[in-house]
Amino acid sequence: MNSVDISAATWRRSLRSMANGNCVEVADLGRDHVGVRDSKDVNGPALVFSKKSWAEFAGSVKRGQFDV
Protein backbone atom coordinates (compact mmCIF):
# COMPACT_ATOMS: atom_id res chain seq x y z
CA MET A 1 0.00 0.00 0.00
CA ASN A 2 1.33 3.43 -0.91
CA SER A 3 1.03 6.36 1.48
CA VAL A 4 -0.29 9.74 0.44
CA ASP A 5 0.99 12.95 2.04
CA ILE A 6 -1.94 14.99 3.41
CA SER A 7 0.13 17.53 5.38
CA ALA A 8 -0.36 20.35 2.85
CA ALA A 9 -3.97 19.52 1.98
CA THR A 10 -6.56 22.28 1.75
CA TRP A 11 -9.69 20.87 3.38
CA ARG A 12 -13.18 22.08 2.56
CA ARG A 13 -16.67 21.23 3.72
CA SER A 14 -20.02 21.49 2.07
CA LEU A 15 -21.71 24.87 2.05
CA ARG A 16 -24.75 23.00 3.40
CA SER A 17 -22.90 21.89 6.53
CA MET A 18 -24.42 22.92 9.81
CA ALA A 19 -22.58 25.17 12.25
CA ASN A 20 -22.40 22.36 14.84
CA GLY A 21 -19.36 20.88 13.08
CA ASN A 22 -20.86 17.44 12.48
CA CYS A 23 -19.64 16.98 8.95
CA VAL A 24 -16.84 15.64 6.82
CA GLU A 25 -14.18 17.62 5.03
CA VAL A 26 -12.75 16.75 1.63
CA ALA A 27 -9.39 17.65 0.08
CA ASP A 28 -8.05 17.28 -3.44
CA LEU A 29 -4.71 15.57 -2.84
CA GLY A 30 -3.50 15.92 -6.41
CA ARG A 31 -2.74 13.23 -8.94
CA ASP A 32 -5.48 10.66 -8.38
CA HIS A 33 -6.42 11.06 -4.72
CA VAL A 34 -9.13 12.64 -2.58
CA GLY A 35 -8.92 12.80 1.21
CA VAL A 36 -11.90 12.67 3.57
CA ARG A 37 -11.78 13.41 7.31
CA ASP A 38 -14.03 14.15 10.28
CA SER A 39 -14.31 17.90 10.81
CA LYS A 40 -14.44 17.39 14.60
CA ASP A 41 -11.04 15.66 14.59
CA VAL A 42 -8.85 17.55 12.13
CA ASN A 43 -5.69 15.95 13.50
CA GLY A 44 -7.16 12.48 13.36
CA PRO A 45 -7.02 9.96 10.54
CA ALA A 46 -8.16 10.64 7.00
CA LEU A 47 -9.46 8.21 4.43
CA VAL A 48 -7.94 8.41 0.96
CA PHE A 49 -9.86 7.41 -2.17
CA SER A 50 -9.10 7.49 -5.86
CA LYS A 51 -10.78 10.42 -7.60
CA LYS A 52 -12.81 7.97 -9.68
CA SER A 53 -14.11 6.11 -6.62
CA TRP A 54 -14.98 9.35 -4.84
CA ALA A 55 -16.81 10.71 -7.89
CA GLU A 56 -18.82 7.48 -8.18
CA PHE A 57 -19.74 7.62 -4.48
CA ALA A 58 -20.71 11.32 -4.62
CA GLY A 59 -22.82 10.69 -7.73
CA SER A 60 -24.64 7.85 -5.96
CA VAL A 61 -25.37 10.13 -3.01
CA LYS A 62 -26.72 12.85 -5.29
CA ARG A 63 -28.99 10.32 -7.02
CA GLY A 64 -30.40 9.25 -3.64
CA GLN A 65 -29.04 5.73 -3.80
CA PHE A 66 -28.33 5.69 -0.06
CA ASP A 67 -31.54 7.37 1.12
CA VAL A 68 -33.43 5.41 3.73
N, C-alpha and C positions, 0 to 999 in steps of 0.2 A: 504494500500500500504506500502510495506517495503522500507526503505531507504538503499542505498548502499554507503559505504564510499569510496570516490574517492581520498582522500587526499594523499595517498601514491602511486597512480597509476603511471606507467611508460608509457607515451604516445609516440606513434610512428606514422609516416606518410609514405605514399607510397614512394618508391624510384622513382616513376615516377612523383612526385609532382613538380610543377614549383617553382622557387625561389621567386615568387611574394607572396607566403604565402596564396594563395587562395585554401585551401584544408581542409580536415578534418583529425583529429588525432584519433587513436583508442587505447584503453588500455584493456588488459586482467585484469579484476577485480577479478579474482579467482572464485572459486566455479562454478557458472553458469551464470556469467555476463560479458558483454563487454560494455565498455563506448565509446562514440563517442562525439567529441567536435569540434568546429570551431577553427582552428589554429590561427586565427586572434584575438581571444578572449579567451585566455587560462584561464582566471579567471572567465569566464562566465559559463553559464549552460552546462551541459553534458547530453546527452541522454543515458539511460542504457537499454540494450537489453539482452535477454537470449542468450547464446552462440548458441543454435539451431536456433533461429530466425535470428541472425546475419549471420550465415553460410548459411542459405537459401537465404537471401538477397544477400550476396556476390556472391553466385553461380549463381543467376539470372542475376546479373550484368555481370559476366564473360561470360555467355551464350548470352548476348546481348538482353535480354528480355526488357530492358528499352531504347534501342536505338531508336532515332527518325529519 
